Amino acid sequence: MISSEGSNAELRLRIYAEPGEEFNSKNLKVKTEVVMKNPHVKVEKMGLPVGVKPWEPTLDALRNDSRPFTDTKDLTLHLYTLPFPKGEQGDGGGGLTECLISDVLKHKILSVPGYGARVPKPAGTTYRVSEAAGKGLGVFATRDIQMGELIMAERPLMITPVVMPSRCTSELQGLSHNDFVQVKLHDAEKIFEWVVDRMTPENREALMALTNSHSLEGGGPIIGRVKTNGFGESEIVDGPGAECQYSVLCDALSRLNHSCSPNTFRKWCGASFSMQMRAARDIKKDEEITTHYVDILHPAKGRKGQLAVYAVKCTCVVCANPEISDPIRAKCLQHLQQIERQDWQRDFDVPTSTNPKPLLGNLDMYVKSGVETTDVYGYCLFMLMKMYAARGDIPTMRVYSEKYARWQSARTGLVIPQELIDKGFGMISVAEMVLRMKGKMKGKAKKI
Ligand SMILES: C[S@@+](CC[C@H](N)C(=O)[O-])C[C@H]1O[C@@H](n2cnc3c(N)ncnc32)[C@H](O)[C@@H]1O
């Protein structure tokens, strides 16, 4: 699973019925235990180990998609088709998602203000999927794309828990670690098959057409595809403590390859129940459109290890030259740690220095190093906007205000009014005051 948070909390949600009780929605119990997450497990063989009986859960236990109300405390997994309720709101034009989620998450999803909104469409065609040398397929720009532009918006094909739904662990006592994992993979594939069986034929075909980079690791074809293509999404979790994380599996978005200098931001939009991707910098026609699977500010060696989990051997220029790139990335990380402690996006105080050289130097470093998807880049644009306002240079202030607004739109998906951008997010009053003062010094007020 492609992590958005980098969290590797090893928790497992156990769905079970007491011995002798029927496995159905009324008597299912749920328990969270420390165990492995499906993206990181690997075994030599496939199928059940010798002597282990197949798990026979009943599908009815999970089939609850017609329940009108959700229990906000129920962490048991159920099958739902979203957007919900089907037929009343329709699919908002974006297609339907098959979900194996808890009521807690379903309640969260349905409570998002504006839930049921249409999935937005990019302006014209923005991308094609074609061969990416050494990486399988990839996504490429079909025209020049400006920073901030929406490139893709997609309703997921499927949302499934990161922890593997499987039989009660007590049944597996005495098994070797390898056999234990094999059973887990086998059980989980069975449950995932139910999810896939509920899909529309088009969605099922799209899912099975996705790449499986983990076909030799003992898991079934669905788990393999989830591991290869699923996104971790911070908003798609149970409860505030993220008791259970989920994997969000999309279609075209799954064709995005990893880059250590990515040119897009990925953002979940709860209202339209869609994953969206926007340009983090200007992208040229035919350029590959990329995302990041791991933290791009980590040193090359660390990234290599993390990327191996996703079956990625990155050969980009940043990875190929760690002696040059690592110190630069370390500097960027240091800058990030400095600004993380500040509420800089809401700080409209006039900067104490009006010398833009250090900031321009940093901006150049961020662009050359390709770290526009990190906050240091946005911070730099924001500070330059404020600094040029403090210098009374309205045209240059507007250049950075425009860039900062585009970057923020790409990052958050929010549309920033042009009037606000023209006014440098309010910094124009500072610029006007400075100009008036300069005018006074020369004996007359300058016209803006
Ligand atoms: C989410 S898929 C991306 C689309 C995929 N290339 C395809 O053909 O469908 C992830 C897989 O793509 C490949 N991949 C992604 N980024 C890569 C990169 N930077 N270098 C090499 N392979 C990459 C790896 O095989 C990885 O497991």
The ligand as an SDF file (V2000), in Angstrom:
LIG
                    3D

 27 29  0  0  0  0  0  0  0  0999 V2000
    0.9640    1.6050   -8.4480 C   0  0  0  0  0  0  0  0  0  0  0  0
    1.8340    0.6980   -9.6670 S   0  0  0  0  0  0  0  0  0  0  0  0
    2.2360    1.9730  -10.7920 C   0  0  0  0  0  0  0  0  0  0  0  0
    1.8160    1.6470  -12.2030 C   0  0  0  0  0  0  0  0  0  0  0  0
    2.5490    0.4920  -12.8180 C   0  0  0  0  0  0  0  0  0  0  0  0
    3.8160    0.9380  -13.3750 N   0  0  0  0  0  0  0  0  0  0  0  0
    1.7260   -0.2140  -13.8690 C   0  0  0  0  0  0  0  0  0  0  0  0
    2.2890   -0.6340  -14.8880 O   0  0  0  0  0  0  0  0  0  0  0  0
    0.5230   -0.3650  -13.6640 O   0  0  0  0  0  0  0  0  0  0  0  0
    3.2990    0.3620   -8.7740 C   0  0  0  0  0  0  0  0  0  0  0  0
    4.2980   -0.4850   -9.4980 C   0  0  0  0  0  0  0  0  0  0  0  0
    4.8530    0.2300  -10.5890 O   0  0  0  0  0  0  0  0  0  0  0  0
    6.2630    0.0410  -10.6510 C   0  0  0  0  0  0  0  0  0  0  0  0
    6.9180    1.3300  -10.3410 N   0  0  0  0  0  0  0  0  0  0  0  0
    6.3630    2.4250   -9.8020 C   0  0  0  0  0  0  0  0  0  0  0  0
    7.2360    3.4270   -9.6980 N   0  0  0  0  0  0  0  0  0  0  0  0
    8.3980    2.9790  -10.1630 C   0  0  0  0  0  0  0  0  0  0  0  0
    9.6960    3.5700  -10.2980 C   0  0  0  0  0  0  0  0  0  0  0  0
    9.9750    4.8140   -9.9490 N   0  0  0  0  0  0  0  0  0  0  0  0
   10.6620    2.7990  -10.8340 N   0  0  0  0  0  0  0  0  0  0  0  0
   10.4210    1.5120  -11.2120 C   0  0  0  0  0  0  0  0  0  0  0  0
    9.2080    0.9150  -11.0970 N   0  0  0  0  0  0  0  0  0  0  0  0
    8.2070    1.6270  -10.5830 C   0  0  0  0  0  0  0  0  0  0  0  0
    6.5920   -1.0220   -9.6170 C   0  0  0  0  0  0  0  0  0  0  0  0
    6.5140   -2.2540  -10.2580 O   0  0  0  0  0  0  0  0  0  0  0  0
    5.4530   -0.8770   -8.6290 C   0  0  0  0  0  0  0  0  0  0  0  0
    5.2040   -2.0330   -7.8990 O   0  0  0  0  0  0  0  0  0  0  0  0
  1  2  1  0
  2  3  1  0
  2 10  1  0
  3  4  1  0
  4  5  1  0
  5  6  1  0
  5  7  1  0
  7  8  2  0
  7  9  1  0
 10 11  1  0
 11 12  1  0
 11 26  1  0
 12 13  1  0
 13 14  1  0
 13 24  1  0
 14 15  1  0
 14 23  1  0
 15 16  2  0
 16 17  1  0
 17 18  1  0
 17 23  2  0
 18 19  1  0
 18 20  2  0
 20 21  1  0
 21 22  2  0
 22 23  1  0
 24 25  1  0
 24 26  1  0
 26 27  1  0
M  CHG  2   2   1   9  -1
M  END
$$$$
